[in-house]
Amino acid sequence: MGSGAQSEMADTLARLWTKFLPDILERVCVLESAGAALSAGTLGAEERAAAAAAAHKLAGVLGTFGLAEGTALAREAEASYSANSASGLVGAARLRQIAIELDRIIRARG
């Protein structure tokens, strides 16, 4: 791919990132809320399913934008919420940390 095509691709990805950033950040908020609810012992089945879905979508979109670390973290969260394996304070603490790290990675991307 020539430099013109690379520049065009980079511009397109930058526009897409800007367009979808609000949705991406909203998914992180879903994960933050689910982690807080898990900590409080109030995480219901619907909220758990929403967190798994948000994490799944984040894994895909972050990979598309070259954020491999974010993809790995989102997959970890998805597996925890999907398998219902996130339990107790240790699971809640890890899932809250994942949400914080995802937020950091996303905001660093700009």
SULSULGI-V128236 format. One record per residue. SS is DSSP state (hx for helix, st for strand, lp for the rest). OMEGA is omega in radians with two decimals (999 if undefined). Layout:
((SS	OMEGA) (SS	OMEGA))
//
This chain:
((lp	-3.13) (lp	-3.09) (hx	3.08) (hx	3.12) (hx	3.11) (hx	3.13) (hx	3.11) (hx	3.11) (hx	3.12) (hx	3.11) (hx	3.13) (hx	3.12) (hx	3.12) (hx	3.11) (hx	3.13) (hx	3.12) (hx	-3.14) (hx	-3.13) (hx	-3.03) (hx	-3.12) (hx	3.10) (hx	3.11) (hx	3.14) (hx	-3.14) (hx	3.09) (hx	3.10) (hx	3.06) (hx	3.10) (hx	3.08) (hx	3.13) (hx	3.11) (hx	3.13) (hx	3.13) (hx	3.09) (hx	3.11) (hx	3.12) (hx	3.10) (hx	3.10) (hx	-3.11) (hx	-3.12) (lp	-3.08) (lp	-3.11) (lp	3.13) (lp	-3.10) (hx	3.13) (hx	-3.14) (hx	3.09) (hx	3.12) (hx	3.10) (hx	3.11) (hx	3.10) (hx	3.14) (hx	3.12) (hx	3.14) (hx	3.12) (hx	3.14) (hx	3.10) (hx	-3.14) (hx	-3.14) (hx	-3.07) (hx	3.13) (hx	3.06) (hx	3.11) (hx	-3.12) (lp	3.02) (lp	-3.13) (lp	-3.05) (hx	3.12) (hx	3.11) (hx	3.11) (hx	-3.13) (hx	3.13) (hx	3.13) (hx	3.09) (hx	3.09) (hx	3.12) (hx	3.13) (hx	-3.13) (hx	-3.13) (hx	-3.12) (hx	-3.13) (hx	-3.08) (lp	-3.12) (lp	-3.09) (lp	3.12) (lp	-3.14) (lp	3.11) (hx	-3.06) (hx	3.13) (hx	3.10) (hx	3.13) (hx	3.14) (hx	-3.14) (hx	-3.13) (hx	3.06) (hx	3.10) (hx	3.09) (hx	3.14) (hx	3.11) (hx	-3.14) (hx	3.10) (hx	3.11) (hx	3.14) (hx	-3.12) (hx	-3.10) (hx	-3.13) (hx	3.10) (hx	3.10) (hx	3.07) (lp	999))
//
